Amino acid sequence: MDRSIAEIEEHELRSVWENEERDFTRWLTENIDLLSAELGIEIEDARAEEAIGDFSADIVAREMNTGETIVIENQYSKTDHDHLGKLLTYSAGKRAGFTMWLAEEFRPEHRSVLEWLNESGPKDVKFFAIKPRVVSIEGSEKRGFEFEVIVEPNDWERELSDEESLTETEKGYKEFFAYLVEAYAERRPSWYKLTPGPRGYMTFSAGITGVSFGWVFHQGPEFSIELYISTSEKERNEAIFETLQDDREEIESNLDVELVWQQLPEKQACRIKWPKPIEGKITDLTPEQQAELIEWGVDAMDIFQDEVEPRVAELQGSDL
């Protein structure tokens, strides 16, 4: 072995987060976008310790594209029957579309249960076994973090990437956002270039975990530029929204447009959007209409980001 290449060392989760419920679960709730990126889905409205009957699930969230409920059960050390029972109870109680068990080590029999459920269980539920790992380079005090997917639904990777499995609408979204991403990256060369997916939205961070800019297709139909505020705490979301709303007159004057301010009391999140009516669904739009929409989306996001991003940055160091 080349001794110039250091080995990777793995550490217990409690070496960073002492308590699973109080520390790790709440950290994961606030950084749920890391799990989103690993699995290739959009997770929003993550809430810790949500009540289900007389019990409480570690994390309950929502998949933004499908609206399906996500249930996450966390466990330090090796998996056991008690946590398996909780996982299935919470999943059934919430009628979850995604059920995720995070643990440091999976017993073979528990892996087999999740594989069997993906093979023979409810067809509308996807089961995952995921190992969260704290790692470091040999001799270094710095810690890194990653997820290792141990069990996933059958053909999950193919489902995410296989063009043949996509509907015409999903193909339309993916192609539209591919062109939009290229155009926005050309406008802002330093912007982190996103990978388009088969969904009716494209989001990127606004500087605070849980707060993002987005291009979104909505019913109406309409296409909008927006700021979506969805941290793990409803009160914090509302405080950020209200702080920005205090500057509404100035923001709208600078943009020369009247925005739509939605506190969304029925949800955990809040939204500020700049909508544009369109002629129909993505599959109804002509190439010329799509090109015009992309041009508008680039121009509008460019000035919207310039106006709003510094205001969000000021909130990063505040009590919000």
C-alpha positions as a printed Julia matrix, in Angstrom:
320×3 Matrix{Float64}:
   0.0     0.0     0.0
   1.18    3.51   -0.84
   1.83    5.05    2.61
   1.24    8.53    1.19
  -2.47    7.61    0.96
  -4.1     7.85    4.4
  -6.81    5.44    5.49
 -10.4     6.5     6.17
 -11.46    6.07    9.78
 -15.1     5.69   10.83
 -16.46    7.06   14.1
 -19.63    6.55   16.12
 -22.38    9.09   15.5
 -22.34    9.96   19.21
 -18.78   11.28   18.79
 -20.42   14.26   17.05
 -24.04   14.08   18.23
 -24.12   12.83   21.82
 -27.83   12.08   21.91
 -29.76   10.51   19.02
 -33.09   12.2    19.67
 -31.97   15.55   21.03
 -28.91   16.06   18.79
 -28.74   13.87   15.67
 -32.44   13.82   14.81
 -32.74   17.58   15.13
 -29.55   18.12   13.12
 -30.84   15.86   10.34
 -34.18   17.69   10.35
 -32.37   20.98    9.79
 -30.09   19.48    7.13
 -32.6    17.24    5.36
 -31.35   18.53    2.01
 -28.28   16.26    2.44
 -30.55   13.22    2.45
 -32.51   14.67   -0.47
 -29.32   14.94   -2.53
 -28.25   11.39   -1.69
 -31.57    9.83   -2.74
 -32.35   12.13   -5.65
 -35.72   13.31   -4.31
 -36.93   16.64   -2.93
 -37.73   16.43    0.8
 -39.53   19.35    2.43
 -41.48   20.25    5.6
 -39.3    17.98    7.78
 -40.62   17.87   11.36
 -38.94   16.15   14.32
 -40.77   14.0    16.88
 -44.21   14.2    15.25
 -46.98   12.47   17.18
 -48.55    9.32   15.76
 -51.15    8.07   18.24
 -49.44    7.58   21.59
 -46.0     7.52   19.93
 -43.84    9.94   17.97
 -41.85    9.38   14.78
 -38.31   10.72   14.68
 -38.9    12.68   11.48
 -41.95   13.11    9.26
 -41.56   15.0     5.98
 -43.04   15.32    2.49
 -41.72   14.54   -0.98
 -42.24   17.79   -2.88
 -42.86   16.3    -6.33
 -45.44   13.65   -5.41
 -46.76   14.99   -2.1
 -46.12   11.6    -0.5
 -45.34   11.39    3.22
 -41.84   10.38    4.32
 -41.25    8.66    7.68
 -37.7     8.42    9.04
 -36.66    6.35   12.07
 -33.15    6.94   13.45
 -31.17    4.48   15.55
 -27.7     4.5    17.04
 -25.71    1.27   17.04
 -27.13   -2.0    15.65
 -30.74   -2.39   14.46
 -33.25   -4.18   16.71
 -36.82   -5.51   16.56
 -38.13   -2.63   18.67
 -37.11   -0.01   16.1
 -38.36   -2.18   13.24
 -41.76   -2.31   14.92
 -41.76    1.45   15.41
 -40.77    2.02   11.79
 -43.66   -0.06   10.45
 -46.14    1.4    12.95
 -45.25    4.98   12.03
 -45.25    4.2     8.32
 -48.73    2.67    8.52
 -50.01    5.45   10.77
 -48.91    8.13    8.31
 -49.65    6.09    5.15
 -46.1     6.87    4.11
 -44.93    6.64    0.52
 -41.29    6.58    1.67
 -40.12    4.69    4.78
 -36.49    5.17    5.84
 -34.56    3.45    8.61
 -31.23    5.12    9.48
 -28.87    3.07   11.65
 -25.14    2.59   12.17
 -25.32   -1.17   11.56
 -28.05   -3.34   10.02
 -28.55   -6.91   11.15
 -28.88   -9.29    8.15
 -32.41  -10.29    9.2
 -33.54   -6.64    9.26
 -32.04   -5.98    5.84
 -33.95   -9.03    4.61
 -37.22   -7.66    6.0
 -36.84   -4.36    4.12
 -35.81   -6.16    0.93
 -38.85   -8.43    1.27
 -41.15   -5.44    1.81
 -39.8    -3.8    -1.34
 -40.35   -7.05   -3.23
 -43.67   -8.25   -1.83
 -45.08   -5.49    0.38
 -47.33   -2.53   -0.46
 -46.62   -1.43   -4.02
 -47.03    2.26   -3.18
 -44.43    2.28   -0.36
 -40.66    2.49   -0.84
 -38.41    1.15    1.94
 -34.82    2.28    2.53
 -32.07    1.18    4.91
 -29.48    3.96    5.18
 -26.24    4.06    7.17
 -25.17    7.56    8.29
 -21.37    7.64    8.59
 -19.01   10.0    10.41
 -15.55    9.65    8.88
 -12.12   11.25    9.01
  -8.78   10.9     7.29
  -6.27    9.02    9.42
  -4.53   11.42   11.78
  -6.97   14.28   11.23
  -9.29   15.71   13.88
 -11.74   16.99   11.27
 -14.89   14.96   10.72
 -16.82   14.36    7.51
 -20.3    12.97    7.01
 -21.94   10.82    4.36
 -24.85    8.43    3.79
 -24.47    4.85    2.59
 -27.65    3.34    1.13
 -27.86   -0.29    2.27
 -31.33   -1.21    0.97
 -33.38    0.62   -1.63
 -36.52   -0.18   -3.63
 -36.19   -2.48   -6.6
 -35.0    -0.66   -9.73
 -34.69    2.61   -7.77
 -31.62    3.79   -9.7
 -33.28    2.89  -12.99
 -36.43    4.71  -11.93
 -34.41    7.88  -11.34
 -32.38    7.78  -14.54
 -34.16    5.71  -17.18
 -35.61    8.08  -19.79
 -37.92    5.35  -21.05
 -39.71    5.22  -17.69
 -40.57    8.93  -17.76
 -43.95   10.27  -18.81
 -44.2    12.88  -21.55
 -44.75   15.55  -18.9
 -41.66   14.45  -16.95
 -39.58   14.46  -20.14
 -40.92   17.95  -20.9
 -39.87   19.27  -17.5
 -36.42   17.7   -17.7
 -35.72   19.12  -21.17
 -37.08   22.57  -20.26
 -34.96   22.88  -17.12
 -31.87   21.58  -18.94
 -32.07   24.59  -21.26
 -32.91   26.95  -18.4
 -29.93   25.77  -16.31
 -27.56   26.33  -19.24
 -28.96   29.82  -19.81
 -28.73   30.83  -16.13
 -25.19   29.43  -15.81
 -24.22   31.55  -18.8
 -25.76   34.61  -17.14
 -24.03   33.84  -13.82
 -20.79   31.92  -14.49
 -20.08   31.5   -10.76
 -23.51   29.96  -10.1
 -23.48   26.3    -9.06
 -24.84   24.45  -12.08
 -27.77   22.2   -11.19
 -28.73   18.83  -12.66
 -32.28   18.98  -14.07
 -34.77   16.29  -13.11
 -38.19   15.2   -14.38
 -40.07   17.48  -12.0
 -42.01   20.71  -12.33
 -39.54   22.73  -10.32
 -35.85   23.54   -9.93
 -34.49   24.92   -6.66
 -31.17   26.08   -5.23
 -30.03   27.38   -1.86
 -30.63   30.99   -0.85
 -27.9    30.86    1.81
 -29.82   29.44    4.78
 -30.62   25.75    5.16
 -34.26   25.27    4.3
 -34.55   28.53    2.33
 -34.3    28.23   -1.45
 -34.83   30.04   -4.72
 -36.85   28.19   -7.32
 -38.38   28.12  -10.77
 -41.73   26.37  -10.34
 -44.67   25.36  -12.51
 -47.97   25.76  -10.64
 -51.58   25.02  -11.42
 -53.29   27.96  -13.05
 -51.32   27.37  -15.16
 -48.4    29.61  -14.25
 -44.61   29.6   -14.05
 -43.05   31.42  -11.12
 -39.81   32.67   -9.65
 -39.94   32.22   -5.89
 -38.31   32.15   -2.51
 -39.45   29.07   -0.56
 -38.93   29.21    3.2
 -39.05   25.73    4.72
 -36.73   25.29    7.7
 -37.55   22.68   10.34
 -39.45   25.19   12.52
 -42.73   26.77   11.46
 -42.2    29.74   13.8
 -38.8    30.44   12.24
 -40.25   30.24    8.74
 -42.91   32.77    9.65
 -40.35   35.06   11.3
 -38.15   35.05    8.18
 -41.19   35.65    5.99
 -42.46   38.52    8.16
 -39.01   40.14    8.31
 -38.81   40.15    4.52
 -42.41   41.3     4.28
 -41.53   44.36    6.38
 -39.46   45.45    3.36
 -42.16   44.51    0.85
 -42.66   48.03   -0.5
 -38.94   48.54   -1.11
 -38.43   45.07   -2.62
 -41.35   45.43   -5.02
 -40.3    48.96   -5.95
 -36.77   47.82   -6.77
 -38.09   44.91   -8.86
 -40.87   47.02  -10.38
 -43.34   44.2    -9.85
 -46.04   43.18   -7.37
 -45.07   39.9    -5.74
 -47.38   37.29   -4.19
 -46.71   36.82   -0.46
 -48.02   33.49    0.87
 -47.65   32.6     4.52
 -49.3    29.2     3.84
 -50.9    28.67    7.29
 -51.91   25.11    6.35
 -48.24   24.2     5.75
 -45.0    24.55    7.66
 -43.46   26.61    4.86
 -43.92   30.16    3.5
 -43.51   31.4    -0.06
 -42.77   34.66   -1.9
 -43.35   34.32   -5.62
 -43.26   36.26   -8.85
 -45.77   34.44  -11.12
 -46.2    34.53  -14.86
 -49.38   33.1   -16.47
 -48.7    30.58  -19.25
 -50.82   29.07  -22.03
 -50.95   25.53  -20.7
 -49.0    22.61  -19.28
 -45.37   22.07  -20.24
 -46.44   19.61  -22.97
 -48.83   22.22  -24.43
 -46.19   24.91  -24.9
 -44.58   25.37  -28.3
 -40.77   25.54  -28.6
 -41.1    29.29  -29.13
 -43.22   29.69  -25.98
 -40.75   27.63  -23.97
 -37.84   29.71  -25.25
 -39.63   32.92  -24.24
 -40.39   31.43  -20.82
 -36.76   30.46  -20.3
 -35.64   33.97  -21.23
 -38.13   35.46  -18.76
 -37.1    32.96  -16.08
 -33.43   33.86  -16.42
 -34.05   37.62  -16.42
 -36.51   37.52  -13.53
 -34.44   35.19  -11.34
 -31.32   37.27  -11.97
 -32.8    40.45  -10.51
 -34.9    38.59   -7.9
 -31.8    36.83   -6.55
 -29.83   40.08   -6.5
 -32.61   41.77   -4.53
 -33.49   39.03   -2.06
 -30.28   37.07   -1.44
 -28.47   39.88    0.48
 -31.54   40.27    2.7
 -31.55   36.54    3.46
 -27.81   36.67    4.2
 -28.42   39.36    6.83
 -30.76   36.94    8.62
 -28.12   34.22    8.82
 -26.41   35.77   11.82
 -29.59   36.96   13.51
 -31.78   35.23   16.08
 -34.16   34.02   13.36
